């Protein structure tokens, strides 16, 4: 490692002019090393590195934050409005001179662990982390000099412990998270803040109305269950005799006034009672009208869906039973019918239909169920002639498949001859899209919340995906709980592998009513998936598999690797691991099925190739 740092330092010293007599070559070597996996990064001219200011430079990849934390005099970091990924370790926050950090509008995530400084007290005053994917903030009390803290628009679930001890804060933005906490106990003194926003969270507690007036209504929109206390107080009590006269000589006029008052109140009360009676009649009449039109509304919904069916030629819907119940495995209290599924899927028309490139079950539609639950409804065309009880048993068995790398079945519906399966919708899409179709150019900085731009050239990411697929297949082949019999997939291709937000793969399209294929066939198909992952090539058949096997046998593995994997400065160990992955694919695609390893053996082989930087993110 020391030789590597020296090499980076000499390169920096040779190619860039020295603009200061105090050029710290070691710092420049560290800077180059920290950004060696970041695309579009250009070394800074040789000068003392106090500031790193690179906002909106289309930087993509992962920064080696621990290396960056070794810079001797770093004070100011601005890498906002880029596409940096990964998590930030505690070593980066240990720099005692660090004062200002702006990493807003990136794709950083995980737990943000703010460790203590190496010596002395923390100098960090300004911390901007909005519009990322952080899930928690830990050890923030080590940085009690903070004056500005912005962690808005993340995925943080609870108030950072120790936040209430940051007494120097003047700007605090916790909005657009999923935070649970108590106001004001878990927060710093609100009276000293100049800006404050906790909107769109799940807080509870009581806040003085003066705080509401100070920061405005927008600071508390959908902030949770917060009560606002009035600051008004009772100034005194009225004396019992304060309105009576000293002389009680007017009893008769009083009686006259009482009689007059009754004469006025009785007719008014009668009018009020009559008005209430008439209002009650009107309400009852409207209720009868609503009930009368309820069936008409249901028919109108059916007619609207029927029109969509006619426009989109989805004739199978016309034969379905509209009142058929939907069985939700994960949410048994959610009661739906086929008609409500049809409404959620826009009548199963073309506007909700998903493109099918590798599915074998049938048509698939995107829908949004109550509770903002985004799902995919798949029509199992091959099951139309299967008896209902047999289909129910198969769907229940499929619903018991629970593994991190298997796409879980959320529910099903049997409507006449039609059988529908309901799965979670994966926003990131399938592996084919991630590997072959995502643009490699400039990200759309106007839509940071949309995963429309990713980099598929990362070996740790591809290894994570390969290992997850192998674990999912091994789980199927070993026999899952509830059946005890091995299950094979029979149609493993990239379009049947969906990706979660953390690039964890989920195997989809497992046949519920047939167990087509063999374990050895699944192993072969996994080998082809490995070849496609490592070469980046699309469109595989027996001939292309044999060509790749031939090159592996001849020792030409480096010629096969995807150019995006062979980035400048790639770790030598990574090259060895990627070549090893091609060897695993070679074993899996052996011509003789009995010579292929089992998926459990494949899991061990792929796990042994795990890159060091991916250790923390791959489950054991």
C-alpha positions in Angstrom: 0.0 0.0 0.0 2.9 2.4 0.8 4.4 1.8 -2.6 1.0 2.5 -4.2 0.6 5.8 -2.4 4.1 6.8 -3.5 3.3 6.0 -7.1 0.1 8.1 -7.1 2.1 10.9 -5.4 4.8 10.9 -8.1 2.3 10.9 -10.9 0.6 13.9 -9.4 3.9 15.7 -8.9 5.0 15.0 -12.5 1.9 16.0 -14.4 0.7 19.1 -12.5 2.6 22.4 -11.8 3.3 23.3 -8.3 1.4 26.5 -7.3 2.8 26.7 -3.8 6.1 26.1 -2.2 4.4 24.0 0.5 3.0 21.3 -1.8 2.1 18.2 0.3 2.7 15.4 -2.2 1.5 12.8 0.3 -1.9 14.5 0.4 -2.2 14.5 -3.4 -1.4 10.8 -3.4 -4.2 10.2 -0.9 -6.6 12.3 -2.9 -6.0 10.4 -6.1 -6.3 7.1 -4.2 -9.6 8.2 -2.6 -11.1 9.1 -6.0 -9.7 6.3 -8.1 -13.1 4.6 -8.4 -14.9 7.8 -9.3 -15.6 8.6 -12.9 -15.1 12.2 -14.2 -12.7 13.1 -11.4 -9.6 15.1 -12.4 -6.7 15.6 -10.0 -6.4 19.0 -8.4 -3.2 21.0 -9.2 -0.5 20.4 -6.6 -1.2 22.7 -3.7 -2.0 22.3 0.0 -5.4 20.5 0.1 -7.6 22.5 2.5 -10.7 22.5 0.3 -12.3 19.9 -2.0 -14.9 21.8 -4.0 -16.4 19.7 -6.8 -20.2 20.3 -6.9 -22.2 19.3 -10.0 -19.3 17.6 -11.8 -21.2 14.4 -12.8 -19.0 12.4 -10.4 -20.1 8.8 -10.3 -18.9 5.8 -8.3 -17.7 5.3 -4.7 -15.2 7.5 -2.8 -12.7 5.9 -0.5 -13.8 8.0 2.5 -11.4 6.3 4.9 -8.5 7.3 2.7 -9.9 10.8 2.4 -10.0 11.1 6.2 -6.2 10.9 6.3 -5.7 14.3 4.6 -3.6 16.4 6.9 -5.4 19.7 6.8 -8.8 19.2 5.2 -11.4 21.8 6.2 -14.0 22.2 3.4 -15.7 19.5 1.3 -18.4 20.2 -1.3 -19.3 17.2 -3.5 -23.0 18.1 -3.8 -25.2 17.4 -6.8 -23.3 14.4 -8.1 -24.1 10.6 -8.2 -21.7 9.3 -5.6 -22.8 6.0 -4.0 -21.9 3.8 -1.0 -21.7 4.5 2.7 -19.4 6.8 4.7 -17.2 5.1 7.5 -16.4 6.7 10.8 -12.7 7.3 9.8 -13.7 10.2 7.5 -15.3 12.2 10.4 -12.2 11.9 12.6 -10.4 14.8 10.8 -10.1 17.4 13.5 -9.8 20.3 11.1 -13.0 19.5 9.2 -15.4 22.4 9.4 -17.8 22.2 6.4 -19.2 19.1 4.6 -21.8 19.3 1.8 -22.8 16.0 0.2 -26.4 16.9 -0.6 -28.2 15.4 -3.7 -26.1 12.2 -4.1 -27.0 8.5 -3.7 -25.1 7.9 -0.5 -26.8 5.6 2.0 -26.8 3.2 4.9 -26.1 4.2 8.5 -24.2 7.5 8.9 -21.7 6.9 11.7 -20.1 10.1 12.9 -17.1 8.9 14.9 -15.0 11.0 17.3 -12.1 13.1 16.0 -8.6 11.7 16.3 -7.4 14.4 18.7 -9.0 17.4 20.4 -12.5 18.5 19.7 -14.5 18.4 16.5 -14.5 21.6 14.4 -17.4 20.5 12.2 -20.0 23.4 12.0 -21.9 22.9 8.7 -23.2 19.5 7.6 -25.5 19.2 4.5 -26.7 15.7 3.6 -30.2 16.2 2.1 -31.6 14.1 -0.8 -29.6 10.9 -0.1 -30.5 7.5 1.2 -29.2 7.5 4.8 -31.2 5.3 7.1 -29.8 6.4 10.5 -27.4 8.9 12.1 -25.2 7.6 14.9 -22.8 9.4 17.3 -23.8 12.9 16.4 -23.0 14.1 19.9 -19.3 13.9 19.1 -19.7 17.0 17.0 -21.3 19.5 19.4 -19.9 22.5 17.5 -22.5 22.0 14.7 -24.4 25.1 13.8 -26.2 23.8 10.6 -27.6 20.3 10.2 -29.6 19.3 7.1 -30.6 15.6 6.7 -33.9 16.2 4.9 -35.2 13.9 2.2 -33.5 10.7 3.4 -34.9 7.4 4.9 -34.0 8.0 8.6 -36.3 6.2 10.9 -35.5 7.7 14.3 -34.2 11.0 15.8 -30.4 10.7 16.2 -29.4 10.0 19.8 -27.7 13.0 21.3 -29.3 15.6 18.9 -30.8 17.4 21.9 -27.3 18.1 23.2 -26.3 20.2 20.1 -27.0 23.6 21.8 -25.1 25.6 19.1 -27.5 24.7 16.3 -29.1 27.6 14.5 -30.4 25.6 11.4 -32.1 22.2 11.7 -33.9 20.5 8.8 -35.2 16.9 9.5 -38.1 17.1 7.0 -39.2 14.3 4.5 -37.9 11.3 6.5 -39.7 8.6 8.5 -38.5 9.8 11.9 -40.1 8.8 15.2 -39.4 10.9 18.2 -40.8 13.3 20.8 -41.0 17.0 20.5 -39.3 18.9 22.1 -37.5 16.4 24.4 -35.4 14.7 21.6 -34.5 18.0 19.8 -32.1 20.8 20.7 -33.5 24.0 22.3 -36.0 25.3 19.7 -35.8 28.8 21.1 -32.2 29.2 19.8 -32.9 28.0 16.3 -33.4 30.4 13.3 -34.6 27.7 10.9 -36.5 24.6 11.9 -38.4 22.0 9.8 -39.7 18.6 10.9 -42.5 18.2 8.3 -43.4 14.8 6.8 -42.3 12.7 9.7 -43.9 10.8 12.6 -43.2 12.9 15.7 -45.4 13.2 18.8 -45.5 15.7 21.6 -46.5 19.2 22.6 -45.2 22.5 21.2 -45.9 26.0 22.4 -47.9 28.1 19.9 -45.2 30.7 19.9 -42.8 28.1 18.3 -45.5 27.5 15.6 -45.7 31.2 14.9 -41.9 31.6 14.8 -41.2 28.9 12.2 -44.5 28.9 10.3 -47.0 26.3 9.4 -44.7 24.7 6.7 -42.3 23.5 9.4 -45.0 21.2 10.9 -46.9 19.9 7.8 -47.7 16.2 8.3 -45.0 16.0 11.1 -47.0 13.5 13.1 -49.2 13.8 16.2 -48.1 17.2 17.6 -50.3 19.3 19.9 -49.9 23.1 20.0 -50.4 24.6 23.4 -52.0 28.1 23.7 -49.9 30.7 25.5 -52.9 32.6 26.8 -53.7 32.4 30.5 -56.6 33.4 32.8 -56.0 36.9 34.2 -58.5 36.8 37.1 -62.0 35.8 38.3 -65.2 37.7 38.3 -66.6 38.6 41.7 -69.9 36.9 42.5 -71.5 40.2 43.3 -69.7 42.3 40.7 -72.9 42.7 38.6 -75.4 43.2 41.4 -76.7 46.4 42.7 -76.2 47.5 46.3 -79.9 48.1 46.7 -82.3 45.3 46.0 -85.4 47.3 45.4 -86.4 46.2 41.9 -87.8 42.6 42.3 -90.9 43.2 40.2 -89.1 44.6 37.2 -86.9 41.5 37.3 -89.8 39.2 37.2 -91.2 41.1 34.2 -87.9 40.7 32.4 -87.8 36.9 33.1 -91.3 36.5 31.7 -90.4 38.5 28.6 -87.2 36.4 28.1 -89.2 33.1 28.3 -91.7 34.5 25.7 -88.8 35.1 23.3 -86.8 31.8 24.0 -89.8 29.4 23.6 -90.6 30.3 19.9 -86.9 30.4 19.1 -86.4 26.9 20.6 -89.4 25.6 18.6 -87.9 27.0 15.4 -84.5 25.3 16.1 -86.1 22.0 16.8 -88.1 22.1 13.6 -85.0 23.0 11.6 -83.1 20.1 13.1 -86.0 17.8 12.2 -86.0 19.0 8.6 -82.3 18.6 8.4 -82.5 15.0 9.6 -85.1 14.2 6.9 -82.8 15.6 4.3 -79.9 13.5 5.4 -82.0 10.4 5.5 -83.2 11.1 2.0 -79.7 11.7 0.7 -78.6 8.4 2.3 -81.4 6.5 0.4 -80.4 8.2 -2.8 -76.7 7.1 -2.3 -77.8 3.5 -1.7 -80.0 3.6 -4.7 -77.1 4.8 -6.9 -74.5 2.5 -5.4 -75.4 -0.4 -7.7 -75.5 2.0 -10.6 -71.9 3.1 -9.7 -70.7 -0.4 -9.5 -72.2 -1.1 -13.0 -70.6 2.1 -14.2 -67.2 0.9 -13.0 -67.7 -2.4 -14.8 -68.7 -0.6 -18.0 -65.7 1.7 -17.8 -63.4 -1.3 -17.4 -65.2 -3.2 -20.2 -64.5 -0.2 -22.5 -60.8 -0.4 -21.6 -61.0 -4.1 -22.3 -62.5 -3.5 -25.7 -59.8 -0.9 -26.5 -57.0 -3.1 -25.4 -58.3 -6.5 -26.7 -57.8 -8.1 -23.2 -60.8 -10.4 -23.7 -59.8 -12.7 -20.8 -61.1 -10.1 -18.3 -64.7 -10.4 -19.7 -64.8 -14.0 -18.6 -63.6 -13.2 -15.1 -65.9 -13.3 -12.0 -66.1 -9.7 -10.7 -66.9 -10.6 -7.1 -64.1 -13.2 -6.7 -62.1 -12.5 -3.5 -58.4 -11.6 -3.5 -56.3 -13.5 -0.9 -53.5 -11.3 0.5 -50.9 -13.5 2.2 -48.9 -10.7 3.8 -51.9 -8.5 4.6 -54.9 -10.8 5.4 -57.0 -7.9 6.7 -56.9 -6.2 3.3 -60.2 -7.3 1.6 -60.4 -6.8 -2.1 -62.2 -8.3 -5.1 -61.3 -8.9 -8.7 -63.3 -5.8 -9.7 -61.1 -3.7 -7.4 -58.0 -5.2 -8.8 -59.2 -4.3 -12.3 -59.8 -0.7 -11.2 -56.3 -0.5 -9.6 -54.8 -1.9 -12.9 -56.7 0.6 -15.1 -58.9 -2.1 -16.5 -55.9 -4.3 -17.3 -55.3 -2.0 -20.3 -52.2 -1.3 -22.3 -51.4 1.7 -20.1 -50.7 -0.5 -17.1 -49.3 -3.5 -19.0 -45.6 -4.1 -18.4 -43.2 -5.1 -21.2 -42.6 -8.8 -21.2 -39.2 -10.0 -22.4 -38.5 -13.2 -20.5 -41.6 -14.1 -18.6 -43.4 -17.4 -19.2 -46.4 -17.0 -16.9 -48.3 -14.6 -19.0 -49.3 -10.9 -19.1 -48.3 -8.6 -16.2 -49.8 -5.3 -15.1 -48.7 -2.7 -12.7 -51.3 -1.5 -10.1 -51.5 0.5 -6.9 -53.5 -1.1 -4.1 -54.9 0.7 -1.0 -52.2 2.0 1.3 -50.0 3.1 -1.6 -48.9 -0.5 -2.2 -47.3 -0.8 -5.6 -47.7 -4.3 -7.0 -47.4 -6.4 -10.2 -50.4 -8.5 -11.1 -49.4 -11.5 -13.3 -52.0 -13.6 -15.2 -51.0 -17.3 -15.2 -52.3 -18.3 -18.6 -51.0 -21.9 -18.3 -53.3 -22.4 -15.3 -56.7 -21.7 -16.8 -57.6 -25.3 -17.1 -56.3 -26.3 -13.6 -59.0 -27.1 -11.0 -59.5 -24.4 -8.5 -58.6 -26.4 -5.4 -55.4 -27.6 -7.0 -54.5 -24.0 -8.0 -55.2 -22.8 -4.4 -52.9 -25.5 -3.0 -50.1 -24.5 -5.4 -50.4 -20.8 -4.7 -50.3 -21.5 -0.9 -47.1 -23.5 -1.4 -45.7 -20.7 -3.5 -46.6 -18.2 -0.8 -44.5 -20.1 1.7 -41.3 -19.3 -0.3 -39.6 -16.8 1.9 -35.9 -16.0 1.2 -34.1 -12.7 0.7 -33.3 -13.7 -2.9 -36.8 -14.9 -3.9 -39.5 -12.5 -5.0 -42.3 -13.1 -2.5 -45.8 -13.8 -3.5 -48.1 -11.2 -1.8 -51.4 -12.6 -2.8 -53.6 -14.3 -5.5 -57.0 -14.3 -7.0 -59.0 -17.0 -8.7 -61.7 -15.5 -10.8 -63.5 -18.1 -12.9 -60.9 -19.7 -15.1 -58.4 -16.9 -14.6 -55.7 -17.2 -12.0 -53.8 -14.1 -11.0 -50.6 -13.7 -8.8 -49.7 -10.5 -7.0 -46.1 -9.6 -6.4 -44.3 -6.5 -5.1 -43.3 -4.0 -7.7 -39.5 -3.5 -7.9 -38.8 0.0 -9.0 -35.2 -0.6 -10.1 -36.4 -3.2 -12.7 -34.7 -6.4 -13.9 -31.0 -7.3 -14.2 -31.2 -7.1 -18.0 -32.2 -3.5 -17.9 -29.5 -2.7 -15.2 -26.7 -4.4 -17.2 -27.6 -3.5 -20.8 -30.1 -0.7 -21.0 -29.3 2.0 -18.5 -27.5 5.0 -20.1 -23.8 5.4 -19.4 -23.9 9.2 -19.8 -24.9 12.2 -17.8 -27.4 11.7 -14.9 -30.7 13.6 -14.9 -30.0 15.9 -12.0 -33.6 17.2 -12.0 -35.0 13.8 -11.0 -32.8 12.6 -8.1 -35.5 10.4 -6.6 -35.8 8.3 -9.8 -33.4 5.4 -10.3 -33.0 6.2 -14.0 -29.2 6.3 -14.1 -26.8 3.7 -12.6 -23.3 2.5 -13.4 -23.1 -1.2 -14.1 -19.3 -1.3 -14.1 -18.7 -2.2 -10.5 -17.3 -5.6 -9.7 -18.5 -5.7 -6.0 -22.0 -5.0 -7.3 -21.9 -7.7 -9.9 -20.5 -10.2 -7.3 -23.3 -9.3 -4.9 -25.8 -10.0 -7.6 -24.2 -13.3 -8.6 -24.0 -14.5 -5.0 -27.6 -13.6 -4.3 -28.9 -15.5 -7.4 -26.8 -18.6 -6.4 -28.3 -18.5 -2.8 -31.8 -18.2 -4.1 -31.4 -21.2 -6.4 -29.7 -23.2 -3.7 -32.7 -22.5 -1.4 -35.1 -23.8 -4.1 -33.1 -26.9 -4.8 -32.7 -27.9 -1.1 -36.5 -28.1 -0.5 -38.3 -25.2 1.2 -40.5 -25.4 4.4 -44.0 -26.6 3.8 -43.2 -29.0 0.9 -39.8 -30.7 1.6 -39.5 -31.3 -2.1 -36.8 -29.6 -4.3 -38.1 -26.8 -6.6 -36.5 -26.0 -9.9 -36.9 -22.7 -11.8 -36.4 -23.9 -15.4 -36.3 -20.5 -17.0 -33.5 -18.5 -15.3 -32.7 -15.4 -17.5 -31.7 -11.8 -16.6 -35.2 -10.6 -17.2 -36.5 -12.9 -14.4 -34.1 -11.5 -11.9 -35.3 -8.2 -10.3 -33.2 -5.8 -8.3 -34.0 -4.1 -5.0 -32.8 -0.7 -3.9 -29.6 -2.2 -2.5 -28.9 -4.3 -5.7 -30.0 -7.4 -3.8 -31.4 -9.8 -6.6 -34.8 -11.4 -6.3 -35.6 -14.4 -8.5 -39.0 -14.1 -10.1 -41.3 -16.1 -12.4 -41.1 -19.4 -10.5 -43.7 -21.8 -12.0 -46.4 -22.3 -9.4 -48.1 -25.3 -11.1 -45.3 -27.1 -12.8 -41.8 -28.0 -11.7 -40.3 -27.8 -15.2 -36.6 -28.4 -15.6 -34.0 -30.1 -13.4 -31.5 -28.8 -10.8 -28.7 -29.5 -13.3 -30.6 -27.4 -15.9 -30.8 -24.5 -13.4 -27.1 -24.8 -12.8 -26.4 -24.5 -16.5 -28.7 -21.5 -16.8 -26.9 -19.9 -13.8 -23.6 -20.4 -15.6 -24.9 -18.5 -18.6 -26.1 -15.7 -16.3 -22.5 -15.6 -14.9 -21.1 -15.3 -18.4 -23.5 -12.5 -19.3 -22.7 -10.6 -16.0 -18.9 -10.9 -16.5 -18.8 -10.2 -20.3 -21.6 -7.6 -20.5 -22.7 -9.3 -23.8 -26.4 -9.7 -24.7 -28.1 -12.5 -26.7 -26.9 -15.9 -25.6 -27.4 -19.3 -27.3 -25.5 -22.6 -27.2 -23.0 -21.4 -29.8 -22.0 -18.3 -27.9 -21.7 -20.3 -24.7 -19.4 -22.8 -26.4 -17.2 -19.9 -27.7 -16.8 -18.4 -24.3 -16.0 -21.8 -22.8 -13.4 -22.3 -25.4 -11.7 -19.0 -24.6 -11.8 -19.8 -20.9 -10.2 -23.1 -21.6 -7.4 -21.4 -23.6 -6.7 -19.0 -20.8 -8.0 -15.9 -22.5 -10.3 -14.8 -19.7 -9.2 -11.1 -19.6 -10.3 -10.8 -23.3 -13.8 -11.8 -22.3 -14.3 -9.4 -19.4 -16.6 -6.4 -19.8 -14.6 -3.2 -20.5 -16.6 -1.5 -17.7 -15.0 -3.9 -15.2 -11.5 -3.1 -16.3 -11.4 0.5 -15.2 -8.1 2.2 -14.7 -6.5 1.3 -11.4 -8.7 -1.8 -10.8 -7.4 -3.9 -7.9 -5.2 -6.9 -9.0 -7.2 -9.1 -6.6 -10.4 -8.0 -8.3 -9.1 -9.2 -11.7 -8.2 -12.6 -10.2 -11.7 -12.8 -8.7 -13.4 -11.8 -12.0 -11.5 -14.5 -13.8 -12.5 -16.9 -11.1 -16.1 -16.1 -11.7 -15.7 -17.0 -15.4 -14.2 -20.3 -14.2 -17.3 -21.0 -12.1 -19.5 -20.3 -15.2 -17.3 -22.8 -17.1 -18.0 -25.5 -14.5 -21.7 -24.8 -14.5 -22.0 -25.0 -18.3 -20.4 -28.4 -18.6 -21.8 -30.4 -21.4 -22.5 -33.4 -19.1 -25.1 -32.6 -16.4 -23.5 -35.0 -13.9 -20.2 -33.0 -14.1 -21.9 -29.8 -13.1 -21.6 -28.7 -9.4 -24.7 -28.4 -7.2 -26.0 -24.9 -6.4 -24.9 -25.3 -2.8 -21.3 -25.9 -4.1 -21.7 -22.9 -6.4 -22.6 -20.7 -3.5 -19.3 -21.6 -1.8 -17.3 -21.1 -5.0 -18.8 -17.6 -5.6 -18.5 -16.6 -2.0 -14.8 -17.4 -2.0 -14.4 -14.7 -4.8 -16.0 -12.0 -2.6 -14.2 -8.6 -3.0 -13.0 -7.0 0.2 -15.0 -3.8 -0.3 -18.2 -5.7 -0.7 -17.9 -7.7 2.6 -20.0 -5.4 4.7 -22.9 -5.3 2.2 -23.2 -9.0 1.4 -25.3 -11.0 3.8 -23.7 -14.1 5.3 
